[in-house]
Amino acid sequence: MKAKSMIGLIVTLLVIFALIFTAVCGVTIENPFTGDKYYFPKALDETYGVKRGLDLVGGSIISFEADTENPSQTDMDAAMAVVRNRLDSQGYYDASVVQRGDKTISIEIPNINDPETAVQMLGATAKLTFRDPDGNVIMEGGTDVKRATYRYGQTQEHGSMEHYVELEFTAEGTKKFADATSTISTKPQGSNFIAIYLDEDQISSPMVSETINSETCVINGSFTEASASALANQIQSGQLPFALKEAELRSIGPTLGDKALETSLLAAGIGILLVMIFMLIFYRAAGLIADIALAGYIGLVTLTVSGYFSFLGVSGTLTLPGIAGIVLGVGMAVDANIVIFERIKEELRAGKTARAAVNAGYSRALSAVIDSNITTIIAAIVLGAFGTGTIKGFAWTLAIGIVISMITAVFVTRMLLKIFLNLGLKKPGAFGVKVKKEVEA
């Protein structure tokens, strides 16, 4: 039993060490058979580590105003949804979109390299129309186009390679396109074309020589990879219900954020160290176990925030309030251990053995720990659902921290306690219980 417990302790310590080492230093692993290298970045890696919010890394704040007198709230919601889709299509997942007043949309984009391009991409109405030679609209992108995709290849059998956009029509759009090409193909040479417009700019005018009964259509021209991809993204994300005009474009430098990150991490480190010392003083060996579990908690939270578990949908952007959420999660993790340890000490004072006291302590304290953590998670969910900007960052890191703290307090700490019990941790003093010595009369 002792041998198995020792192996379990060593494996647990190695796992926790690996989590912390990866979070602090990063790890590169090379496949000995293929020579391929896999890089697991450290949390603060500027390129591949945790994504930092606007208050930590700088960026741009862009404000748009609706180019109409009294936009309805429905149209404003639709415009924000389109802007959000366009941001996502360009990889700005950590940007925030909020409404200011009745007709202003404010967008905060951390670490943006080209704000002017972002302004053009976000503010374009992107109303796609197909028009006959007389200028009549025969199809519209919003209702007749199902999907727009950037492609690179040949658009004609013997043509050269080029960048283009492929459109996939809806069933109704396919019928409209077939009817239109059937009519236009009979027109004289030079007037047998369909003009494709984005807003009021003609972007293509393919010639039509026969009826085309196809679900797809190609837009080609003098496209680069960037312009074709941007056009596909604009069409795919939908058209704005009204034009947006730029109201403000501000850049924020990272100097303040860099200093704030440094001081915040220092404060967090000092706080965590003091908490660990407190646990050692008041709970002795049990406090050491809690500190080991807390180290695992910190490593796991850091890797989660860094995006290592993004496939579970738990990655995001770190902000200064987010750091506060992580530190608060540390407090909740320690609080759960304190509640459990105090129950264990009560059982020991009642004369139970260490093993019986641990089992009874967990059994009686578990409901209180779960209840307190669930109420905190509910508060974090509400903040995340209705909050904006940095409030969401705080809510997100707090919720993740609470979930992981429950795992470490309920499972990891209990597992380590059982391992130490098997290794001989049985005296009440090891749990911080003072044993009264009887004095003979």
C-alpha positions as CSV (number, residue, x, y, z in Angstrom):
1,M,0.0,0.0,0.0
2,K,2.8,2.4,0.9
3,A,4.6,1.7,-2.3
4,K,1.5,2.4,-4.4
5,S,0.9,5.6,-2.5
6,M,4.5,6.8,-3.0
7,I,4.2,6.1,-6.7
8,G,0.9,8.0,-6.8
9,L,2.4,10.9,-4.9
10,I,5.4,11.1,-7.3
11,V,3.2,11.0,-10.4
12,T,0.9,13.7,-9.0
13,L,3.9,15.9,-8.2
14,L,5.4,15.4,-11.7
15,V,2.1,16.3,-13.3
16,I,1.8,19.5,-11.3
17,F,5.4,20.4,-12.0
18,A,4.8,19.8,-15.7
19,L,1.8,22.1,-15.7
20,I,3.7,24.9,-13.9
21,F,6.9,24.5,-16.0
22,T,4.9,24.6,-19.3
23,A,3.0,27.7,-18.1
24,V,6.2,29.5,-17.0
25,C,8.8,28.3,-19.5
26,G,7.1,26.6,-22.4
27,V,8.1,23.2,-23.8
28,T,9.3,22.0,-27.2
29,I,9.0,18.3,-27.9
30,E,10.6,16.6,-30.9
31,N,9.2,13.4,-32.5
32,P,12.3,11.1,-32.6
33,F,10.9,9.2,-35.6
34,T,9.8,12.1,-37.9
35,G,11.9,15.0,-36.4
36,D,8.7,17.1,-36.2
37,K,8.8,19.6,-33.3
38,Y,5.8,20.6,-31.2
39,Y,5.9,23.8,-29.3
40,F,3.8,24.4,-26.2
41,P,4.3,28.1,-25.5
42,K,4.6,29.7,-22.1
43,A,1.7,31.7,-20.9
44,L,3.3,35.1,-21.5
45,D,4.6,34.3,-24.9
46,E,3.8,37.4,-26.9
47,T,3.0,35.5,-30.1
48,Y,1.5,32.2,-29.1
49,G,0.7,32.6,-25.4
50,V,-2.3,34.1,-23.7
51,K,-4.2,36.6,-25.7
52,R,-4.1,40.0,-23.9
53,G,-6.9,42.5,-23.8
54,L,-6.9,46.1,-24.9
55,D,-5.8,47.3,-21.5
56,L,-2.7,45.1,-21.5
57,V,-1.4,45.2,-25.0
58,G,-2.9,48.3,-26.6
59,G,-4.9,48.5,-29.8
60,S,-7.6,50.6,-31.4
61,I,-11.0,51.9,-30.5
62,I,-13.2,52.5,-33.6
63,S,-16.6,54.2,-33.3
64,F,-19.2,54.2,-36.1
65,E,-22.4,56.2,-36.4
66,A,-25.5,54.9,-38.3
67,D,-25.8,57.0,-41.4
68,T,-29.6,57.5,-40.9
69,E,-31.7,59.7,-38.6
70,N,-33.5,57.3,-36.3
71,P,-32.3,53.7,-36.6
72,S,-34.5,51.2,-34.9
73,Q,-33.0,49.0,-32.1
74,T,-33.6,46.0,-34.4
75,D,-31.5,47.5,-37.1
76,M,-28.8,48.4,-34.6
77,D,-28.7,44.9,-33.2
78,A,-28.5,43.5,-36.8
79,A,-25.6,46.0,-37.6
80,M,-23.7,44.9,-34.5
81,A,-24.2,41.2,-35.4
82,V,-22.8,41.9,-38.9
83,V,-19.8,43.8,-37.4
84,R,-19.2,40.9,-35.0
85,N,-19.3,38.4,-37.9
86,R,-16.8,40.5,-39.8
87,L,-14.5,40.7,-36.9
88,D,-14.6,36.9,-36.4
89,S,-14.0,36.3,-40.1
90,Q,-10.8,38.4,-39.9
91,G,-9.6,36.6,-36.7
92,Y,-10.4,39.4,-34.2
93,Y,-12.2,37.0,-31.8
94,D,-11.0,39.0,-28.8
95,A,-12.5,42.3,-30.0
96,S,-15.6,43.7,-28.3
97,V,-18.6,45.4,-30.0
98,V,-21.0,47.5,-27.9
99,Q,-23.7,50.1,-28.6
100,R,-23.2,53.7,-27.3
101,G,-26.3,55.8,-27.3
102,D,-29.0,55.5,-30.0
103,K,-26.9,55.2,-33.1
104,T,-23.2,54.7,-32.2
105,I,-21.3,51.4,-32.3
106,S,-18.0,51.2,-30.5
107,I,-15.4,48.5,-31.4
108,E,-12.3,47.7,-29.3
109,I,-9.7,45.6,-31.1
110,P,-6.6,44.6,-29.1
111,N,-3.2,44.5,-30.8
112,I,-4.5,45.6,-34.2
113,N,-1.9,46.2,-36.9
114,D,-3.9,48.0,-39.6
115,P,-6.8,50.0,-38.1
116,E,-7.6,51.8,-41.4
117,T,-8.1,48.5,-43.2
118,A,-10.3,47.4,-40.3
119,V,-12.4,50.6,-40.6
120,Q,-13.0,49.9,-44.3
121,M,-13.8,46.3,-43.8
122,L,-16.2,46.9,-40.9
123,G,-18.0,49.9,-42.3
124,A,-18.8,48.6,-45.8
125,T,-22.5,48.1,-46.2
126,A,-21.7,45.0,-48.4
127,K,-25.0,45.0,-50.3
128,L,-24.5,42.6,-53.1
129,T,-26.7,42.9,-56.2
130,F,-26.8,41.3,-59.6
131,R,-28.1,43.6,-62.4
132,D,-29.0,43.2,-66.0
133,P,-27.6,45.5,-68.8
134,D,-30.4,48.0,-68.2
135,G,-29.4,48.3,-64.5
136,N,-32.4,46.4,-63.1
137,V,-31.7,44.3,-60.0
138,I,-32.3,40.7,-60.7
139,M,-30.8,39.1,-57.6
140,E,-29.7,40.2,-54.1
141,G,-27.0,38.8,-52.0
142,G,-28.9,38.9,-48.7
143,T,-31.7,36.6,-49.9
144,D,-30.3,34.7,-52.9
145,V,-26.8,33.9,-51.9
146,K,-26.3,31.1,-49.4
147,R,-22.5,31.1,-49.1
148,A,-19.5,33.1,-50.4
149,T,-16.0,31.4,-50.4
150,Y,-12.5,32.6,-51.4
151,R,-10.8,30.4,-53.9
152,Y,-7.6,30.2,-55.9
153,G,-7.5,28.3,-59.2
154,Q,-8.7,28.3,-62.8
155,T,-12.1,29.8,-63.5
156,Q,-11.9,28.7,-67.1
157,E,-10.7,25.4,-68.6
158,H,-7.6,26.9,-70.2
159,G,-7.4,30.0,-68.1
160,S,-4.6,31.1,-65.8
161,M,-4.6,30.7,-62.0
162,E,-6.3,33.5,-60.2
163,H,-7.9,34.6,-57.0
164,Y,-11.7,34.6,-57.1
165,V,-14.9,34.4,-55.0
166,E,-17.3,31.5,-55.4
167,L,-21.0,32.1,-54.6
168,E,-23.4,29.4,-53.7
169,F,-27.1,30.3,-54.4
170,T,-30.2,29.4,-52.5
171,A,-32.8,27.4,-54.3
172,E,-34.7,30.6,-55.1
173,G,-31.5,32.3,-56.2
174,T,-30.6,29.4,-58.5
175,K,-34.0,29.7,-60.2
176,K,-33.6,33.5,-60.6
177,F,-30.1,33.1,-62.0
178,A,-31.2,30.6,-64.5
179,D,-34.2,32.8,-65.6
180,A,-31.9,35.8,-65.9
181,T,-29.1,34.1,-67.9
182,S,-31.7,32.6,-70.2
183,T,-33.0,36.0,-71.1
184,I,-29.6,37.8,-71.2
185,S,-27.9,35.2,-73.3
186,T,-30.1,36.1,-76.2
187,K,-29.0,39.7,-76.2
188,P,-26.5,41.1,-78.8
189,Q,-22.8,40.8,-78.1
190,G,-21.7,43.5,-75.7
191,S,-24.9,43.8,-73.9
192,N,-25.2,40.1,-72.8
193,F,-23.7,40.4,-69.4
194,I,-24.7,40.5,-65.7
195,A,-23.1,43.3,-63.6
196,I,-22.3,42.4,-60.0
197,Y,-22.2,45.3,-57.6
198,L,-21.0,45.6,-54.1
199,D,-23.0,48.6,-52.8
200,E,-22.7,50.9,-55.8
201,D,-19.3,49.7,-57.0
202,Q,-19.2,47.3,-59.9
203,I,-16.8,44.5,-59.1
204,S,-17.5,42.1,-62.0
205,S,-19.4,41.9,-65.2
206,P,-19.3,38.3,-66.6
207,M,-20.5,37.7,-70.1
208,V,-23.5,35.3,-70.6
209,S,-23.7,33.1,-73.7
210,E,-26.1,30.4,-72.5
211,T,-28.5,29.6,-69.8
212,I,-26.7,28.8,-66.5
213,N,-28.8,26.5,-64.2
214,S,-26.2,26.1,-61.5
215,E,-26.1,26.5,-57.8
216,T,-22.7,28.3,-58.0
217,C,-21.3,31.4,-59.6
218,V,-17.8,32.8,-59.8
219,I,-16.8,36.5,-59.3
220,N,-13.4,37.1,-60.8
221,G,-11.4,40.1,-61.9
222,S,-8.2,41.9,-60.7
223,F,-8.3,40.3,-57.3
224,T,-5.4,39.7,-54.9
225,E,-5.6,37.1,-52.2
226,A,-6.4,39.8,-49.6
227,S,-9.1,41.5,-51.7
228,A,-10.8,38.3,-52.8
229,S,-10.8,37.0,-49.2
230,A,-12.1,40.3,-47.8
231,L,-14.9,40.3,-50.4
232,A,-15.9,36.8,-49.6
233,N,-15.9,37.6,-45.9
234,Q,-18.0,40.7,-46.4
235,I,-20.6,38.8,-48.4
236,Q,-20.6,35.9,-46.1
237,S,-21.0,38.0,-43.0
238,G,-24.1,39.7,-44.4
239,Q,-25.0,43.3,-45.4
240,L,-25.5,46.1,-43.0
241,P,-29.1,47.5,-42.7
242,F,-27.6,51.0,-43.2
243,A,-24.3,52.6,-43.9
244,L,-21.8,53.3,-41.1
245,K,-19.8,56.4,-41.1
246,E,-16.5,56.6,-39.1
247,A,-17.0,58.8,-36.0
248,E,-13.7,58.2,-34.1
249,L,-10.5,56.2,-34.5
250,R,-8.2,56.1,-31.5
251,S,-5.0,54.1,-30.9
252,I,-4.0,53.1,-27.4
253,G,-0.4,52.3,-26.5
254,P,0.6,49.3,-24.4
255,T,3.0,51.2,-22.1
256,L,0.5,51.5,-19.3
257,G,-0.8,47.9,-19.8
258,D,2.7,46.4,-19.8
259,K,3.5,48.1,-16.4
260,A,0.1,47.2,-15.0
261,L,0.6,43.5,-16.1
262,E,4.0,43.4,-14.4
263,T,2.7,44.9,-11.1
264,S,-0.5,42.8,-11.1
265,L,1.4,39.6,-11.6
266,L,3.9,40.6,-8.8
267,A,0.9,41.4,-6.5
268,A,-0.7,38.1,-7.3
269,G,2.5,36.2,-6.7
270,I,3.0,37.9,-3.3
271,G,-0.7,37.2,-2.3
272,I,-0.4,33.5,-3.3
273,L,2.8,33.1,-1.4
274,L,1.3,34.6,1.7
275,V,-1.7,32.3,1.4
276,M,0.5,29.3,1.1
277,I,2.5,30.3,4.2
278,F,-0.8,30.8,6.1
279,M,-1.9,27.3,5.2
280,L,1.4,25.8,6.3
281,I,1.2,27.6,9.7
282,F,-2.4,26.8,10.5
283,Y,-2.8,23.3,9.0
284,R,0.8,21.9,9.1
285,A,1.0,18.8,6.8
286,A,-2.6,19.3,5.6
287,G,-1.6,22.8,4.6
288,L,1.3,21.5,2.6
289,I,-1.1,19.2,0.8
290,A,-3.4,22.2,0.1
291,D,-0.4,24.2,-1.2
292,I,0.5,21.4,-3.6
293,A,-3.0,21.2,-4.9
294,L,-3.0,25.0,-5.2
295,A,0.1,24.9,-7.3
296,G,-1.7,22.5,-9.6
297,Y,-4.7,24.8,-9.7
298,I,-2.5,27.8,-10.7
299,G,-0.8,25.8,-13.5
300,L,-4.1,24.4,-14.8
301,V,-5.8,27.9,-14.8
302,T,-2.8,29.5,-16.5
303,L,-2.8,26.9,-19.3
304,T,-6.6,27.2,-19.7
305,V,-6.4,31.0,-20.0
306,S,-3.5,30.5,-22.5
307,G,-5.9,28.6,-24.8
308,Y,-4.6,25.1,-24.4
309,F,-8.1,23.8,-23.9
310,S,-9.8,26.0,-26.6
311,F,-11.3,22.9,-28.1
312,L,-13.6,22.8,-25.0
313,G,-14.6,26.4,-25.7
314,V,-12.8,27.7,-22.6
315,S,-10.2,30.0,-24.0
316,G,-10.5,33.8,-24.1
317,T,-8.7,37.1,-23.7
318,L,-6.9,38.2,-20.5
319,T,-7.5,41.6,-19.1
320,L,-6.5,43.3,-15.8
321,P,-10.0,42.5,-14.3
322,G,-9.4,39.0,-15.6
323,I,-6.2,38.7,-13.5
324,A,-8.3,39.8,-10.6
325,G,-10.7,37.0,-11.4
326,I,-7.9,34.5,-11.3
327,V,-6.6,35.7,-8.0
328,L,-10.2,35.6,-6.6
329,G,-10.4,32.0,-7.8
330,V,-7.2,31.3,-5.8
331,G,-9.0,32.6,-2.8
332,M,-12.0,30.5,-3.5
333,A,-9.8,27.4,-3.9
334,V,-8.1,28.0,-0.5
335,D,-11.5,28.8,1.1
336,A,-12.8,25.4,0.1
337,N,-9.8,23.7,1.6
338,I,-10.2,25.7,4.8
339,V,-13.9,24.8,5.2
340,I,-13.0,21.1,4.7
341,F,-9.9,21.2,7.0
342,E,-11.9,22.9,9.8
343,R,-14.4,20.1,9.6
344,I,-11.6,17.5,9.7
345,K,-10.2,19.2,12.8
346,E,-13.6,19.1,14.5
347,E,-13.8,15.4,13.9
348,L,-10.3,14.8,15.2
349,R,-11.1,16.8,18.4
350,A,-14.1,14.5,18.8
351,G,-11.7,11.6,19.0
352,K,-11.9,10.0,15.5
353,T,-8.9,8.6,13.8
354,A,-7.3,10.6,11.0
355,R,-8.8,8.5,8.2
356,A,-12.3,8.6,9.7
357,A,-12.0,12.3,10.3
358,V,-11.0,13.0,6.7
359,N,-13.9,11.0,5.4
360,A,-16.4,12.6,7.7
361,G,-14.9,16.1,7.1
362,Y,-15.3,15.8,3.4
363,S,-18.8,14.3,3.7
364,R,-20.1,17.1,5.9
365,A,-18.3,20.1,4.3
366,L,-18.9,19.1,0.7
367,S,-22.4,20.5,0.4
368,A,-21.3,23.9,1.8
369,V,-18.3,24.0,-0.6
370,I,-20.5,23.1,-3.6
371,D,-23.2,25.6,-2.7
372,S,-20.8,28.5,-2.2
373,N,-19.0,27.8,-5.5
374,I,-22.2,27.3,-7.5
375,T,-23.6,30.7,-6.3
376,T,-20.3,32.3,-7.4
377,I,-20.5,30.6,-10.8
378,I,-24.1,31.9,-11.2
379,A,-22.9,35.4,-10.5
380,A,-20.0,35.0,-13.0
381,I,-22.4,33.8,-15.7
382,V,-24.7,36.8,-15.2
383,L,-21.8,39.2,-15.4
384,G,-20.6,37.4,-18.6
385,A,-24.0,37.4,-20.2
386,F,-24.9,41.1,-19.5
387,G,-21.5,42.7,-19.0
388,T,-19.4,44.2,-21.7
389,G,-15.7,44.6,-22.3
390,T,-13.4,44.0,-19.3
391,I,-16.3,42.9,-17.2
392,K,-16.6,39.8,-19.4
393,G,-12.9,39.1,-19.0
394,F,-13.4,39.2,-15.2
395,A,-16.5,36.9,-15.3
396,W,-14.8,34.5,-17.7
397,T,-11.6,34.0,-15.7
398,L,-13.6,33.8,-12.4
399,A,-15.9,31.1,-13.8
400,I,-13.0,29.0,-15.1
401,G,-11.1,29.5,-11.8
402,I,-14.1,28.4,-9.7
403,V,-14.7,25.2,-11.7
404,I,-11.0,24.3,-11.5
405,S,-10.9,25.2,-7.8
406,M,-13.7,22.8,-7.1
407,I,-11.8,20.0,-8.9
408,T,-8.6,20.6,-7.0
409,A,-10.3,21.0,-3.6
410,V,-12.8,18.1,-3.9
411,F,-10.7,15.6,-5.9
412,V,-6.9,16.5,-5.9
413,T,-6.7,17.5,-2.2
414,R,-8.7,14.5,-1.1
415,M,-6.5,12.2,-3.2
416,L,-3.3,13.7,-1.7
417,L,-4.7,13.4,1.8
418,K,-5.4,9.7,1.3
419,I,-2.0,9.2,-0.1
420,F,-0.4,10.9,2.9
421,L,-2.6,8.8,5.2
422,N,-1.3,5.7,3.7
423,L,2.2,7.0,4.2
424,G,1.6,7.5,7.9
425,L,0.0,10.9,8.3
426,K,-2.2,10.0,11.3
427,K,-1.4,12.4,14.2
428,P,-3.9,15.2,14.9
429,G,-1.0,17.6,15.1
430,A,-0.3,17.1,11.4
431,F,-3.7,18.7,10.7
432,G,-3.1,21.7,13.0
433,V,-5.0,20.2,16.0
434,K,-3.4,21.1,19.3
435,V,-3.3,18.0,21.6
436,K,-3.7,18.8,25.3
437,K,-1.3,17.1,27.6
438,E,-2.7,15.6,30.8
439,V,-0.9,16.7,33.9
440,E,-0.8,14.3,36.8
441,A,-2.1,15.6,40.1
